[in-house]
Structures are given as C-alpha cells and as structure tokens.
Amino acid sequence: SARLKDDEVRPFLDQCPDALQEIPYEDARSVILGAIEFARQFGFEPDESWKASNTLVEAHRLFSPRFNFGKDGQPLYIQGSHDDARNIMSKLAPFIREGSAHYIAAADEGDETDFDEWCDEVSCLMEDKHFRDARNEIEEMLERYPERWEPLYLKGTCLAMEGSPDQAIPLLNQAIAAEPCAEVVGSDGETGSLGRVAKETIDEFAASILKSDGLPLDQHFAIGRIYDQAFKSLTAGHFDEASRGFLEVLKALPRHVQSYGNLGLAYAGLGERDRAIACLDKAIELDVDYQLAIDNRRILLAAPDECLAVQSMREIDFYGDRARTGSRRPVAARALAR
C-alpha cells in the first residue's frame, strides 16, 4: 500500500476548514470505493486523476461495503458553482423522470426567465393549434433541458390536444414523477385552457377504455406494455415468447384483432400451420376488412410447410406499419390497436 510523508499531506490538510477525524483504513477504502461503485450505476466515472491516485486505497483489491450512499439510496445532486451541470443532469434525467434520482439546482434568474417565456410561446402555439411547430419547439426544449418536467408536460398536453391521449398520459405521468408538485392539469392552473384540455381528454379517454374494454387505465397501459414486448419478440424471430405475450393480451382483451393476427404469425414462425390459420380466421371474423390478416392467410395457405417461418417474417413489417399508424379504432400507445 502507498505511504505519504507528512509534508506531502500537510498542504492538503491546511485547506480543510474543519478538524479531521481519523478512521480505520478499511473504512476509508469503503467510503471511496463504495462511492465510485454507487456513482457508476448512474453513468458517472471518477476524474482522470483517479488513474494515478487509485493505488493509494488499493483499488484493485476487494473492499467490504460498510456505508450507504445518496438520499435513501437514491442520487441527490446539489449543484456546485463550478459543476458542468448540463452534463450531469443529462445523465441523471432518465432516473429523475422515473423518480429514482433527485436534484437541487442553483437558480439562474436570467435563464429561468428565458425558459418561462419559451414555455409561454409553446403554449400559445398549442392554443392556436400550430401543433407541428409546438412539437418542434418541445423537442428542442427536451434536448436542452432534459432535467425539467415542463417539456414533458407540454409534449403530453400537445399530444392530448391532437387527440392522442394514449401517448399523452405516460408523458404527463413522467412529468409528475420528475416534479411531484407538478399537477397534471398544468402550470397554468386548473382553469387554464391547456391544463383543462389535457385533464378533460385524459378523463374522457379513461372513461372510454373502461366502457369499451372494462379495464382501468393503469391495467390498459400494462396490457399495452405486454403487447409491445410481444411485438418486439415477433419481429426478432422469438416466436415462442411472442405467442405467450399475445395470449396474455387476449386474456384481458379477448376481441383484440391485432393480437390474433400477430399470434397467427408467431404460430406460423413455429411451424404450427393449423393454429396460425385459426388465429388469422379469428382476426378476420372480428374485422372483415382486416386486409393484412386476409393477405397473410392466403400466403400461409400457399406456402409449403418448410417455408412457413420465412413467409410469416416477410409479412411482419405490414403489421408493424399498422401498429405504428394505428387502426380505425386505436386503443393504446403505439402498437395496441383494435
């Protein structure tokens, strides 16, 4: 282990305003190496000087974890005067949005005023129904201020006003997670036009889902996530995983047309022709105009058994297009459509 002479350490000690307390060497190692290990979970690496100084605490040797880090085990960033705050916050932003990291930023009145004015301009664009311009501004805002909840709220509100509450609600929930005091009705207050539109749209969407599918909103989005994962498995050629996912969706939504259509493709990929055709038949029974299911059924009937997987994979992109654009009666974000 390294040994420093007193005259080498003294200049550093003289800079410390408070009296120092001696602790066991292994505790010191645990503090230093434990802090580095904790920070790495969130994308932070030690300063370049660590390469030269890590031998002081024998970084190559295992240490015994003896301390907890962060606030209740979660990062709490307090901005310092010389910090590269933008870089730090960009790394923390995903965790802040999930509610698994927190921050206290130094206030900059000039920057805060500019930001507020920018938010007002975007709000005006949305009220005037210039949604494309508003979305462009919001995307730039998200890039420049990844730690702020307001851009998430504005994007969610914009989508809600455009008639896409299924995409709006997760963003509004992210805004609340990033800043718990942020109300879903918006920064302009409950009677504000933007906040009122967003809240009314969300309430109407939740009522519609409950009436049509018998599902509360949280369960509806949970099913949507299962569908999304099943669709990813399908496009990746993991047909067994895909079939299980689509079957799970159909337990909750037994008349979900697209799940039957994609389940047919999954079965085709597994070489189960009869089950594949039965699923496509069910999709067509539920939606007689479902041309993709009609086309896929024709392809499967014409294909030799050994070509089933190849032919089904050729058709997956058409289902992806339907998932992205939505059907005549969209249900949830991205792929979950009736």
C-alpha positions as CSV (number, residue, x, y, z in Angstrom):
1,S,0.0,0.0,0.0
2,A,1.1,3.6,-0.5
3,R,2.7,5.7,2.2
4,L,2.8,9.5,2.1
5,K,5.1,11.7,4.1
6,D,3.7,14.3,6.5
7,D,5.0,17.2,4.4
8,E,3.2,15.8,1.4
9,V,-0.2,15.6,3.2
10,R,0.1,18.8,5.2
11,P,-0.7,21.3,2.4
12,F,-4.0,19.4,1.8
13,L,-4.9,19.3,5.4
14,D,-4.3,23.0,5.8
15,Q,-7.0,23.7,3.2
16,C,-9.7,21.9,5.3
17,P,-11.6,24.3,7.4
18,D,-12.8,21.7,9.9
19,A,-10.9,19.4,12.1
20,L,-10.4,15.9,10.6
21,Q,-11.3,12.7,12.3
22,E,-9.2,9.6,11.9
23,I,-11.0,6.5,10.7
24,P,-9.7,3.0,10.0
25,Y,-8.0,2.4,6.7
26,E,-10.6,-0.2,5.6
27,D,-13.4,2.3,6.3
28,A,-11.7,4.9,4.2
29,R,-11.4,2.4,1.4
30,S,-15.1,1.5,1.7
31,V,-16.2,5.2,1.6
32,I,-14.1,5.9,-1.5
33,L,-14.6,2.7,-3.5
34,G,-18.3,2.4,-2.4
35,A,-19.0,6.0,-3.7
36,I,-17.4,5.2,-7.0
37,E,-19.4,2.0,-7.3
38,F,-22.6,3.8,-6.5
39,A,-21.9,6.6,-9.0
40,R,-21.2,4.1,-11.8
41,Q,-24.8,2.8,-11.6
42,F,-25.8,6.2,-12.9
43,G,-23.2,6.7,-15.6
44,F,-20.6,8.7,-13.6
45,E,-16.9,7.8,-13.7
46,P,-14.1,9.1,-11.4
47,D,-12.0,12.1,-12.5
48,E,-9.0,11.3,-14.7
49,S,-6.7,11.8,-11.7
50,W,-8.1,8.6,-10.3
51,K,-5.9,6.6,-12.6
52,A,-2.9,7.9,-10.8
53,S,-4.3,8.0,-7.3
54,N,-6.3,4.8,-7.0
55,T,-3.2,2.9,-5.7
56,L,-3.5,4.9,-2.5
57,V,-6.5,2.8,-1.5
58,E,-5.6,-0.3,-3.4
59,A,-8.5,-0.1,-5.8
60,H,-7.6,-3.4,-7.3
61,R,-8.4,-5.2,-4.0
62,L,-11.9,-6.1,-2.9
63,F,-13.5,-3.9,-0.2
64,S,-16.2,-4.5,2.4
65,P,-19.3,-2.4,1.8
66,R,-20.0,-0.6,5.1
67,F,-21.8,2.6,4.1
68,N,-25.0,3.7,2.2
69,F,-24.9,6.4,-0.4
70,G,-27.3,9.0,-1.8
71,K,-30.5,10.1,-0.1
72,D,-32.4,6.9,0.9
73,G,-30.3,5.0,-1.5
74,Q,-31.0,7.4,-4.5
75,P,-28.8,10.0,-6.0
76,L,-29.3,13.6,-4.8
77,Y,-27.4,16.1,-6.9
78,I,-26.7,19.5,-5.3
79,Q,-25.3,21.8,-7.9
80,G,-22.0,23.4,-7.2
81,S,-20.7,26.7,-8.6
82,H,-18.1,25.0,-10.9
83,D,-20.1,22.0,-12.0
84,D,-20.8,21.0,-15.5
85,A,-24.5,20.9,-14.5
86,R,-25.8,20.3,-18.0
87,N,-23.7,17.2,-18.5
88,I,-24.5,15.9,-15.0
89,M,-28.3,16.5,-15.4
90,S,-28.3,14.8,-18.8
91,K,-27.1,11.6,-17.2
92,L,-29.5,11.9,-14.3
93,A,-32.5,12.9,-16.4
94,P,-33.8,9.4,-17.1
95,F,-33.6,8.5,-13.4
96,I,-35.2,11.8,-12.3
97,R,-38.1,11.1,-14.6
98,E,-38.6,7.7,-13.0
99,G,-38.5,9.3,-9.6
100,S,-35.3,7.3,-8.7
101,A,-33.0,10.4,-8.5
102,H,-33.3,14.0,-7.2
103,Y,-31.6,17.3,-7.6
104,I,-31.3,20.8,-6.2
105,A,-30.2,23.1,-8.9
106,A,-28.7,26.6,-8.5
107,A,-31.2,29.2,-9.6
108,D,-30.3,31.4,-12.6
109,E,-32.8,34.2,-12.8
110,G,-31.9,35.1,-16.4
111,D,-32.1,31.5,-17.7
112,E,-35.3,30.8,-15.7
113,T,-37.0,33.9,-17.2
114,D,-36.0,32.8,-20.7
115,F,-37.2,29.3,-20.0
116,D,-40.6,30.5,-18.7
117,E,-41.0,32.7,-21.8
118,W,-40.2,29.8,-24.0
119,C,-42.9,27.7,-22.3
120,D,-45.4,30.5,-22.8
121,E,-44.5,30.7,-26.5
122,V,-45.1,26.9,-26.9
123,S,-48.4,27.2,-25.0
124,C,-49.5,29.9,-27.4
125,L,-48.6,27.7,-30.4
126,M,-50.7,24.9,-29.0
127,E,-53.7,27.2,-28.2
128,D,-53.5,28.4,-31.8
129,K,-53.4,24.8,-33.0
130,H,-50.0,25.1,-34.5
131,F,-49.1,21.6,-33.2
132,R,-46.2,20.8,-35.6
133,D,-44.4,24.0,-34.6
134,A,-45.1,23.3,-31.0
135,R,-43.7,19.8,-31.2
136,N,-40.5,21.0,-32.8
137,E,-40.0,23.6,-30.1
138,I,-40.7,21.0,-27.4
139,E,-38.2,18.5,-28.8
140,E,-35.5,21.2,-28.7
141,M,-36.6,22.1,-25.2
142,L,-36.3,18.4,-24.1
143,E,-32.8,18.3,-25.6
144,R,-31.6,21.5,-23.8
145,Y,-33.4,20.9,-20.5
146,P,-33.6,17.1,-20.0
147,E,-34.0,17.6,-16.3
148,R,-37.1,19.7,-16.4
149,W,-40.6,18.4,-16.0
150,E,-42.2,21.2,-18.1
151,P,-41.2,20.0,-21.5
152,L,-42.7,16.6,-20.7
153,Y,-45.9,18.2,-19.6
154,L,-46.1,20.4,-22.7
155,K,-45.4,17.4,-25.0
156,G,-48.1,15.4,-23.2
157,T,-50.6,18.2,-23.4
158,C,-49.8,18.8,-27.1
159,L,-50.5,15.1,-27.9
160,A,-53.7,15.2,-25.8
161,M,-54.9,18.3,-27.8
162,E,-54.1,16.5,-31.0
163,G,-56.3,13.6,-30.0
164,S,-53.6,11.1,-28.9
165,P,-54.3,10.7,-25.1
166,D,-52.8,7.2,-25.2
167,Q,-49.4,8.8,-26.0
168,A,-50.0,11.8,-23.8
169,I,-50.8,10.1,-20.5
170,P,-47.3,8.4,-20.0
171,L,-45.6,11.7,-20.6
172,L,-47.8,13.5,-18.1
173,N,-47.0,10.8,-15.6
174,Q,-43.3,11.2,-16.3
175,A,-43.7,15.0,-15.6
176,I,-45.3,14.2,-12.3
177,A,-42.6,11.7,-11.4
178,A,-39.9,14.3,-12.3
179,E,-41.6,17.0,-10.2
180,P,-44.2,15.7,-7.8
181,C,-45.6,19.1,-7.2
182,A,-46.5,19.4,-10.9
183,E,-50.2,19.0,-11.4
184,V,-51.5,17.0,-14.3
185,V,-53.8,19.9,-15.1
186,G,-50.8,22.1,-15.8
187,S,-48.8,25.0,-14.7
188,D,-51.5,27.5,-15.8
189,G,-53.8,26.2,-13.1
190,E,-56.9,24.1,-13.1
191,T,-58.9,26.7,-15.0
192,G,-56.2,27.2,-17.6
193,S,-57.1,26.2,-21.2
194,L,-54.2,23.9,-21.8
195,G,-54.5,22.2,-18.4
196,R,-58.2,21.9,-18.7
197,V,-58.0,20.3,-22.2
198,A,-55.4,17.8,-21.1
199,K,-57.4,16.8,-18.0
200,E,-60.6,16.5,-19.9
201,T,-59.0,14.5,-22.6
202,I,-57.4,12.1,-20.2
203,D,-60.7,11.7,-18.2
204,E,-62.6,11.0,-21.4
205,F,-60.0,8.5,-22.6
206,A,-60.1,6.7,-19.3
207,A,-63.9,6.5,-19.3
208,S,-63.9,5.2,-22.9
209,I,-61.4,2.5,-22.1
210,L,-63.4,1.4,-19.1
211,K,-66.6,1.3,-21.1
212,S,-65.2,-0.5,-24.2
213,D,-62.7,-2.9,-22.6
214,G,-63.7,-3.0,-18.9
215,L,-60.2,-2.0,-17.9
216,P,-59.0,0.8,-15.7
217,L,-56.3,3.0,-17.3
218,D,-53.3,1.5,-15.4
219,Q,-54.3,-2.0,-16.4
220,H,-54.8,-0.8,-20.0
221,F,-51.3,0.5,-20.2
222,A,-49.9,-2.6,-18.5
223,I,-51.5,-4.7,-21.3
224,G,-50.1,-2.3,-23.8
225,R,-46.6,-2.9,-22.5
226,I,-47.1,-6.7,-22.7
227,Y,-48.2,-6.3,-26.3
228,D,-45.2,-4.1,-27.2
229,Q,-42.8,-6.7,-25.8
230,A,-44.6,-9.5,-27.7
231,F,-44.4,-7.5,-30.9
232,K,-40.6,-6.9,-30.4
233,S,-40.2,-10.7,-29.8
234,L,-42.1,-11.3,-33.0
235,T,-40.0,-9.0,-35.1
236,A,-36.9,-10.5,-33.6
237,G,-38.0,-14.0,-34.5
238,H,-38.6,-15.1,-30.9
239,F,-41.9,-16.7,-31.8
240,D,-42.4,-18.7,-28.6
241,E,-42.0,-15.6,-26.4
242,A,-44.2,-13.6,-28.8
243,S,-47.0,-16.2,-28.7
244,R,-47.1,-16.2,-24.9
245,G,-47.3,-12.4,-24.9
246,F,-50.1,-12.2,-27.4
247,L,-52.0,-14.9,-25.5
248,E,-51.6,-12.8,-22.3
249,V,-53.1,-9.8,-24.1
250,L,-56.0,-11.9,-25.3
251,K,-56.8,-13.0,-21.8
252,A,-57.6,-9.4,-20.9
253,L,-58.9,-8.3,-24.4
254,P,-60.5,-11.4,-26.0
255,R,-61.6,-9.4,-29.1
256,H,-58.2,-7.8,-29.8
257,V,-57.9,-8.2,-33.5
258,Q,-54.3,-7.4,-34.0
259,S,-53.2,-9.8,-31.3
260,Y,-54.9,-12.6,-33.1
261,G,-53.3,-11.5,-36.4
262,N,-49.8,-11.4,-34.8
263,L,-50.4,-14.6,-32.9
264,G,-51.1,-16.2,-36.2
265,L,-47.7,-15.0,-37.4
266,A,-46.0,-16.3,-34.3
267,Y,-47.5,-19.8,-34.7
268,A,-46.5,-19.7,-38.4
269,G,-43.0,-19.0,-37.3
270,L,-43.2,-22.0,-35.0
271,G,-44.4,-24.1,-37.9
272,E,-47.9,-24.6,-36.5
273,R,-49.9,-24.0,-39.6
274,D,-53.3,-25.0,-38.3
275,R,-53.1,-22.8,-35.2
276,A,-51.7,-19.9,-37.3
277,I,-54.6,-20.1,-39.8
278,A,-57.2,-20.4,-36.9
279,C,-55.9,-17.2,-35.4
280,L,-56.0,-15.3,-38.7
281,D,-59.5,-16.6,-39.2
282,K,-60.5,-15.2,-35.8
283,A,-58.9,-11.9,-36.7
284,I,-60.9,-11.7,-40.0
285,E,-64.1,-12.8,-38.1
286,L,-63.7,-9.8,-35.8
287,D,-62.7,-7.4,-38.6
288,V,-63.9,-8.5,-42.0
289,D,-61.9,-5.6,-43.6
290,Y,-58.6,-6.6,-42.0
291,Q,-56.8,-6.9,-45.3
292,L,-53.4,-7.8,-43.7
293,A,-54.9,-10.9,-42.0
294,I,-56.5,-11.8,-45.3
295,D,-53.3,-11.5,-47.2
296,N,-51.3,-13.4,-44.5
297,R,-53.8,-16.2,-44.5
298,R,-53.5,-16.5,-48.3
299,I,-49.7,-16.6,-48.1
300,L,-49.7,-19.3,-45.4
301,L,-52.2,-21.5,-47.3
302,A,-50.0,-21.3,-50.4
303,A,-46.6,-21.8,-48.6
304,P,-45.0,-25.3,-48.2
305,D,-44.6,-26.3,-44.6
306,E,-40.9,-25.7,-44.6
307,C,-41.4,-22.1,-45.8
308,L,-43.9,-21.0,-43.1
309,A,-41.4,-19.1,-40.9
310,V,-39.8,-17.3,-43.9
311,Q,-43.2,-16.3,-45.3
312,S,-44.5,-15.1,-42.0
313,M,-41.4,-13.0,-41.4
314,R,-41.9,-11.3,-44.7
315,E,-45.3,-10.1,-43.6
316,I,-44.3,-8.8,-40.1
317,D,-43.5,-5.3,-41.4
318,F,-47.0,-4.8,-42.6
319,Y,-48.2,-5.5,-39.0
320,G,-45.5,-3.1,-37.8
321,D,-47.0,-0.4,-40.1
322,R,-50.4,-1.0,-38.7
323,A,-49.0,-0.8,-35.2
324,R,-47.3,2.5,-35.9
325,T,-50.2,4.2,-37.7
326,G,-53.0,2.7,-35.6
327,S,-56.2,1.1,-36.8
328,R,-59.5,2.8,-37.3
329,R,-60.2,2.5,-33.5
330,P,-56.9,3.0,-31.6
331,V,-56.7,1.8,-28.0
332,A,-53.3,2.5,-26.6
333,A,-49.8,3.8,-27.3
334,R,-48.1,2.6,-30.4
335,A,-49.0,-1.0,-31.1
336,L,-52.0,-1.8,-29.1
337,A,-54.8,-1.2,-31.5
338,R,-58.2,-2.7,-32.3
